[in-house]
């Protein structure tokens, strides 16, 4: 009898390990990526760093901030990757031709300039889709500040439609790319 009680207890413990108490992860209804701006020639080689952003904005989830300042994740909709990485890749893809080019830090290529962005807002704020950030261009040899500018883009998004956030994010990428070309060309 003692052996059968032990066997039953072992079977119960083993079976309980097969039952998950965690909810099944939901599959998003849609994934969004960022497309590059119209390609421009770059007069020098520039290292494009991944933008810095608060962790809640830098991930895959799309974020909505209500009028009280509370941040919530937009359900069932996500970026196709980390939002900051998508923005970095879209920036790199915004350049072709010219005497230089845009490179990723992990490429190991030496660059004349380093471009970084600090995003302060990337998401829905009230009934608007918003992308805001400060872009900085440094001379990699001297570490001197070449140019710094703030980019702010927004558009009406009364229904928090992710297509509006995608569009405003792509507008931000285009503005960052334009700023970069102008700053290097005027140096």
URNORSUL-V127016 format. One line per field, one symbol per residue. phi: phi as a letter, one per 20 degrees, with the letter a starting at -180 (. if undefined). burial: 1 if it has 24 or more other ideal C-beta (glycine too) atoms within 12 Angstrom, else 0. A space follows every 10 residues. Layout:
phi->???
burial->???
This chain:
phi->.fffffffff fffffffeee eefffeeffb ddddeffggc fdfbeceeef geaggfeeee fedcdefenf dceffmcbff afgffffgff fgfecbmnec rdcegffmff cfccdccdfd bbrecmdcec ccaddcddff femefeabbd dccbbfbfdl ffffffffff ffgfffffff fffffee
burial->0000000000 0000000000 0000000000 0111011001 0101111111 1110011101 1111100000 0001001110 0111111111 1111100001 1110000000 1111111111 1111100111 1111111100 0000011000 1011101001 0101111111 1111111111 1011000
